[in-house]
Amino acid sequence: MHLSKRFVAYLAFSMLLALCVAPSGEVAAQDAPQATPGLTSPLENPNRFARPGMPTNEVWVWGEVSQPGIWRVERGADLVQFLSHLRVPGALQERAGTRTRYTLKIYRGQPRERDLIFETRLDELLEQGGDYPELQDGDILAVELRQRQSRWQIARLVTTTISSAASLTLLFLRIRDGRF
Protein backbone atom coordinates (compact mmCIF):
# COMPACT_ATOMS: atom_id res chain seq x y z
CA MET A 1 0.00 0.00 0.00
CA HIS A 2 1.44 3.33 -1.07
CA LEU A 3 0.59 6.55 0.84
CA SER A 4 0.84 9.86 -0.91
CA LYS A 5 3.33 12.43 0.33
CA ARG A 6 0.55 14.90 0.83
CA PHE A 7 -1.40 12.48 3.13
CA VAL A 8 1.69 11.71 5.24
CA ALA A 9 2.40 15.45 5.63
CA TYR A 10 -1.21 16.08 6.65
CA LEU A 11 -1.08 13.28 9.22
CA ALA A 12 2.20 14.57 10.71
CA PHE A 13 0.84 18.14 10.88
CA SER A 14 -2.37 16.92 12.61
CA MET A 15 -0.41 15.02 15.25
CA LEU A 16 1.87 18.01 15.89
CA LEU A 17 -1.14 20.32 16.21
CA ALA A 18 -2.84 17.90 18.63
CA LEU A 19 0.24 17.88 20.85
CA CYS A 20 0.43 21.69 20.88
CA VAL A 21 -3.26 22.23 21.59
CA ALA A 22 -3.65 19.47 24.21
CA PRO A 23 -3.85 20.75 27.79
CA SER A 24 -0.76 20.30 29.87
CA GLY A 25 -0.85 18.71 33.29
CA GLU A 26 -2.77 15.76 34.64
CA VAL A 27 -5.85 14.41 33.00
CA ALA A 28 -8.74 13.59 35.36
CA ALA A 29 -12.38 12.66 35.24
CA GLN A 30 -15.09 15.17 36.00
CA ASP A 31 -15.85 15.84 39.64
CA ALA A 32 -19.06 14.21 40.80
CA PRO A 33 -21.79 16.67 41.73
CA GLN A 34 -21.87 17.38 45.44
CA ALA A 35 -24.90 16.18 47.36
CA THR A 36 -27.16 18.93 48.52
CA PRO A 37 -27.62 19.19 52.27
CA GLY A 38 -30.72 17.60 53.68
CA LEU A 39 -32.41 14.32 52.95
CA THR A 40 -31.06 12.71 49.83
CA SER A 41 -31.51 9.22 48.55
CA PRO A 42 -28.59 6.86 48.15
CA LEU A 43 -30.39 5.52 45.09
CA GLU A 44 -30.31 7.19 41.71
CA ASN A 45 -33.78 5.94 40.81
CA PRO A 46 -35.98 5.28 43.82
CA ASN A 47 -39.51 4.00 43.31
CA ARG A 48 -41.91 6.67 42.06
CA PHE A 49 -45.53 7.45 42.75
CA ALA A 50 -45.77 10.74 40.91
CA ARG A 51 -46.65 12.18 37.54
CA PRO A 52 -43.73 13.44 35.43
CA GLY A 53 -42.63 16.94 36.34
CA MET A 54 -44.58 17.12 39.60
CA PRO A 55 -42.74 17.97 42.84
CA THR A 56 -42.17 14.97 45.09
CA ASN A 57 -41.30 14.03 48.65
CA GLU A 58 -38.90 11.27 49.58
CA VAL A 59 -40.71 8.75 51.79
CA TRP A 60 -39.31 5.56 53.31
CA VAL A 61 -41.75 2.65 53.24
CA TRP A 62 -41.22 -0.23 55.67
CA GLY A 63 -43.05 -3.38 56.62
CA GLU A 64 -45.64 -5.60 55.08
CA VAL A 65 -45.86 -4.16 51.57
CA SER A 66 -44.88 -5.70 48.25
CA GLN A 67 -42.28 -3.01 47.49
CA PRO A 68 -40.67 -1.55 50.61
CA GLY A 69 -37.92 0.99 50.12
CA ILE A 70 -37.38 4.61 49.22
CA TRP A 71 -40.24 6.20 47.28
CA ARG A 72 -40.62 9.52 45.51
CA VAL A 73 -44.25 10.42 46.24
CA GLU A 74 -46.01 13.32 44.57
CA ARG A 75 -46.79 16.12 46.98
CA GLY A 76 -50.44 16.05 47.97
CA ALA A 77 -50.88 12.40 46.88
CA ASP A 78 -53.77 10.54 48.48
CA LEU A 79 -52.50 8.16 51.17
CA VAL A 80 -55.10 5.48 50.38
CA GLN A 81 -54.16 5.52 46.68
CA PHE A 82 -50.49 5.27 47.58
CA LEU A 83 -51.19 2.30 49.90
CA SER A 84 -53.16 0.65 47.11
CA HIS A 85 -50.17 1.10 44.82
CA LEU A 86 -47.86 -0.44 47.45
CA ARG A 87 -50.05 -3.56 47.55
CA VAL A 88 -50.33 -4.86 51.10
CA PRO A 89 -50.51 -8.65 50.63
CA GLY A 90 -53.39 -10.28 52.46
CA ALA A 91 -54.96 -7.03 53.62
CA LEU A 92 -58.62 -7.37 54.58
CA GLN A 93 -58.54 -11.14 54.06
CA GLU A 94 -59.59 -13.40 56.90
CA ARG A 95 -57.89 -16.74 57.29
CA ALA A 96 -59.54 -19.59 59.11
CA GLY A 97 -58.79 -19.34 62.80
CA THR A 98 -56.54 -16.30 62.52
CA ARG A 99 -57.31 -12.62 62.84
CA THR A 100 -54.97 -10.52 60.75
CA ARG A 101 -54.64 -6.86 61.61
CA TYR A 102 -52.52 -4.35 59.72
CA THR A 103 -51.50 -1.11 61.40
CA LEU A 104 -50.33 1.95 59.52
CA LYS A 105 -47.87 4.28 61.27
CA ILE A 106 -46.26 7.50 60.05
CA TYR A 107 -43.11 8.82 61.71
CA ARG A 108 -41.81 12.34 61.13
CA GLY A 109 -38.91 14.43 62.30
CA GLN A 110 -35.15 14.56 62.23
CA PRO A 111 -33.29 11.26 61.90
CA ARG A 112 -32.51 10.99 65.62
CA GLU A 113 -35.74 12.55 66.87
CA ARG A 114 -38.59 10.94 64.96
CA ASP A 115 -42.05 11.10 66.44
CA LEU A 116 -45.05 8.91 65.72
CA ILE A 117 -47.51 11.40 64.22
CA PHE A 118 -50.22 9.06 62.93
CA GLU A 119 -51.38 5.52 63.72
CA THR A 120 -54.48 3.68 62.59
CA ARG A 121 -55.62 0.22 61.64
CA LEU A 122 -55.65 -0.27 57.89
CA ASP A 123 -59.20 -1.63 57.81
CA GLU A 124 -60.47 1.43 59.73
CA LEU A 125 -58.66 3.78 57.36
CA LEU A 126 -60.27 2.11 54.35
CA GLU A 127 -63.75 1.80 55.86
CA GLN A 128 -64.06 5.18 57.53
CA GLY A 129 -61.63 7.29 55.54
CA GLY A 130 -60.83 10.04 57.91
CA ASP A 131 -58.34 12.77 58.32
CA TYR A 132 -54.79 11.62 57.77
CA PRO A 133 -51.66 13.70 57.34
CA GLU A 134 -50.13 14.54 53.99
CA LEU A 135 -46.81 12.78 53.46
CA GLN A 136 -43.78 15.04 53.76
CA ASP A 137 -40.13 14.75 52.79
CA GLY A 138 -38.34 12.32 55.11
CA ASP A 139 -41.46 10.61 56.49
CA ILE A 140 -41.36 6.93 57.37
CA LEU A 141 -44.50 4.98 56.51
CA ALA A 142 -44.60 1.63 58.31
CA VAL A 143 -47.19 -1.09 57.70
CA GLU A 144 -47.13 -3.61 60.55
CA LEU A 145 -48.83 -7.00 60.62
CA ARG A 146 -50.23 -8.50 63.77
CA GLN A 147 -51.80 -11.95 63.63
CA ARG A 148 -53.87 -13.24 66.49
CA GLN A 149 -55.26 -16.70 66.81
CA SER A 150 -58.95 -17.11 67.54
CA ARG A 151 -60.11 -18.20 71.00
CA TRP A 152 -60.99 -21.64 69.66
CA GLN A 153 -57.48 -22.16 68.34
CA ILE A 154 -55.98 -21.06 71.64
CA ALA A 155 -58.30 -23.42 73.54
CA ARG A 156 -57.38 -26.26 71.19
CA LEU A 157 -53.68 -25.57 71.67
CA VAL A 158 -54.04 -25.56 75.49
CA THR A 159 -56.08 -28.77 75.43
CA THR A 160 -53.58 -30.50 73.15
CA THR A 161 -50.67 -29.43 75.36
CA ILE A 162 -52.37 -30.64 78.54
CA SER A 163 -53.32 -34.01 77.00
CA SER A 164 -49.78 -34.52 75.67
CA ALA A 165 -48.31 -33.76 79.09
CA ALA A 166 -50.77 -36.16 80.76
CA SER A 167 -49.94 -38.92 78.26
CA LEU A 168 -46.21 -38.48 78.82
CA THR A 169 -46.72 -38.54 82.61
CA LEU A 170 -48.72 -41.79 82.43
CA LEU A 171 -46.10 -43.34 80.13
CA PHE A 172 -43.31 -42.34 82.53
CA LEU A 173 -45.22 -43.83 85.52
CA ARG A 174 -45.79 -47.12 83.65
CA ILE A 175 -42.11 -47.38 82.74
CA ARG A 176 -41.07 -46.62 86.32
CA ASP A 177 -43.45 -49.23 87.78
CA GLY A 178 -42.35 -51.80 85.21
CA ARG A 179 -45.83 -52.26 83.70
CA PHE A 180 -44.77 -51.48 80.19
C-alpha positions as CSV (number, residue, x, y, z in Angstrom):
1,M,0.0,0.0,0.0
2,H,1.4,3.3,-1.1
3,L,0.6,6.5,0.8
4,S,0.8,9.9,-0.9
5,K,3.3,12.4,0.3
6,R,0.6,14.9,0.8
7,F,-1.4,12.5,3.1
8,V,1.7,11.7,5.2
9,A,2.4,15.4,5.6
10,Y,-1.2,16.1,6.6
11,L,-1.1,13.3,9.2
12,A,2.2,14.6,10.7
13,F,0.8,18.1,10.9
14,S,-2.4,16.9,12.6
15,M,-0.4,15.0,15.2
16,L,1.9,18.0,15.9
17,L,-1.1,20.3,16.2
18,A,-2.8,17.9,18.6
19,L,0.2,17.9,20.8
20,C,0.4,21.7,20.9
21,V,-3.3,22.2,21.6
22,A,-3.6,19.5,24.2
23,P,-3.9,20.7,27.8
24,S,-0.8,20.3,29.9
25,G,-0.8,18.7,33.3
26,E,-2.8,15.8,34.6
27,V,-5.9,14.4,33.0
28,A,-8.7,13.6,35.4
29,A,-12.4,12.7,35.2
30,Q,-15.1,15.2,36.0
31,D,-15.9,15.8,39.6
32,A,-19.1,14.2,40.8
33,P,-21.8,16.7,41.7
34,Q,-21.9,17.4,45.4
35,A,-24.9,16.2,47.4
36,T,-27.2,18.9,48.5
37,P,-27.6,19.2,52.3
38,G,-30.7,17.6,53.7
39,L,-32.4,14.3,53.0
40,T,-31.1,12.7,49.8
41,S,-31.5,9.2,48.6
42,P,-28.6,6.9,48.1
43,L,-30.4,5.5,45.1
44,E,-30.3,7.2,41.7
45,N,-33.8,5.9,40.8
46,P,-36.0,5.3,43.8
47,N,-39.5,4.0,43.3
48,R,-41.9,6.7,42.1
49,F,-45.5,7.5,42.8
50,A,-45.8,10.7,40.9
51,R,-46.6,12.2,37.5
52,P,-43.7,13.4,35.4
53,G,-42.6,16.9,36.3
54,M,-44.6,17.1,39.6
55,P,-42.7,18.0,42.8
56,T,-42.2,15.0,45.1
57,N,-41.3,14.0,48.6
58,E,-38.9,11.3,49.6
59,V,-40.7,8.7,51.8
60,W,-39.3,5.6,53.3
61,V,-41.8,2.6,53.2
62,W,-41.2,-0.2,55.7
63,G,-43.0,-3.4,56.6
64,E,-45.6,-5.6,55.1
65,V,-45.9,-4.2,51.6
66,S,-44.9,-5.7,48.2
67,Q,-42.3,-3.0,47.5
68,P,-40.7,-1.6,50.6
69,G,-37.9,1.0,50.1
70,I,-37.4,4.6,49.2
71,W,-40.2,6.2,47.3
72,R,-40.6,9.5,45.5
73,V,-44.2,10.4,46.2
74,E,-46.0,13.3,44.6
75,R,-46.8,16.1,47.0
76,G,-50.4,16.1,48.0
77,A,-50.9,12.4,46.9
78,D,-53.8,10.5,48.5
79,L,-52.5,8.2,51.2
80,V,-55.1,5.5,50.4
81,Q,-54.2,5.5,46.7
82,F,-50.5,5.3,47.6
83,L,-51.2,2.3,49.9
84,S,-53.2,0.6,47.1
85,H,-50.2,1.1,44.8
86,L,-47.9,-0.4,47.5
87,R,-50.0,-3.6,47.6
88,V,-50.3,-4.9,51.1
89,P,-50.5,-8.7,50.6
90,G,-53.4,-10.3,52.5
91,A,-55.0,-7.0,53.6
92,L,-58.6,-7.4,54.6
93,Q,-58.5,-11.1,54.1
94,E,-59.6,-13.4,56.9
95,R,-57.9,-16.7,57.3
96,A,-59.5,-19.6,59.1
97,G,-58.8,-19.3,62.8
98,T,-56.5,-16.3,62.5
99,R,-57.3,-12.6,62.8
100,T,-55.0,-10.5,60.7
101,R,-54.6,-6.9,61.6
102,Y,-52.5,-4.3,59.7
103,T,-51.5,-1.1,61.4
104,L,-50.3,2.0,59.5
105,K,-47.9,4.3,61.3
106,I,-46.3,7.5,60.0
107,Y,-43.1,8.8,61.7
108,R,-41.8,12.3,61.1
109,G,-38.9,14.4,62.3
110,Q,-35.2,14.6,62.2
111,P,-33.3,11.3,61.9
112,R,-32.5,11.0,65.6
113,E,-35.7,12.6,66.9
114,R,-38.6,10.9,65.0
115,D,-42.1,11.1,66.4
116,L,-45.1,8.9,65.7
117,I,-47.5,11.4,64.2
118,F,-50.2,9.1,62.9
119,E,-51.4,5.5,63.7
120,T,-54.5,3.7,62.6
121,R,-55.6,0.2,61.6
122,L,-55.6,-0.3,57.9
123,D,-59.2,-1.6,57.8
124,E,-60.5,1.4,59.7
125,L,-58.7,3.8,57.4
126,L,-60.3,2.1,54.4
127,E,-63.7,1.8,55.9
128,Q,-64.1,5.2,57.5
129,G,-61.6,7.3,55.5
130,G,-60.8,10.0,57.9
131,D,-58.3,12.8,58.3
132,Y,-54.8,11.6,57.8
133,P,-51.7,13.7,57.3
134,E,-50.1,14.5,54.0
135,L,-46.8,12.8,53.5
136,Q,-43.8,15.0,53.8
137,D,-40.1,14.8,52.8
138,G,-38.3,12.3,55.1
139,D,-41.5,10.6,56.5
140,I,-41.4,6.9,57.4
141,L,-44.5,5.0,56.5
142,A,-44.6,1.6,58.3
143,V,-47.2,-1.1,57.7
144,E,-47.1,-3.6,60.5
145,L,-48.8,-7.0,60.6
146,R,-50.2,-8.5,63.8
147,Q,-51.8,-11.9,63.6
148,R,-53.9,-13.2,66.5
149,Q,-55.3,-16.7,66.8
150,S,-59.0,-17.1,67.5
151,R,-60.1,-18.2,71.0
152,W,-61.0,-21.6,69.7
153,Q,-57.5,-22.2,68.3
154,I,-56.0,-21.1,71.6
155,A,-58.3,-23.4,73.5
156,R,-57.4,-26.3,71.2
157,L,-53.7,-25.6,71.7
158,V,-54.0,-25.6,75.5
159,T,-56.1,-28.8,75.4
160,T,-53.6,-30.5,73.2
161,T,-50.7,-29.4,75.4
162,I,-52.4,-30.6,78.5
163,S,-53.3,-34.0,77.0
164,S,-49.8,-34.5,75.7
165,A,-48.3,-33.8,79.1
166,A,-50.8,-36.2,80.8
167,S,-49.9,-38.9,78.3
168,L,-46.2,-38.5,78.8
169,T,-46.7,-38.5,82.6
170,L,-48.7,-41.8,82.4
171,L,-46.1,-43.3,80.1
172,F,-43.3,-42.3,82.5
173,L,-45.2,-43.8,85.5
174,R,-45.8,-47.1,83.7
175,I,-42.1,-47.4,82.7
176,R,-41.1,-46.6,86.3
177,D,-43.5,-49.2,87.8
178,G,-42.4,-51.8,85.2
179,R,-45.8,-52.3,83.7
180,F,-44.8,-51.5,80.2
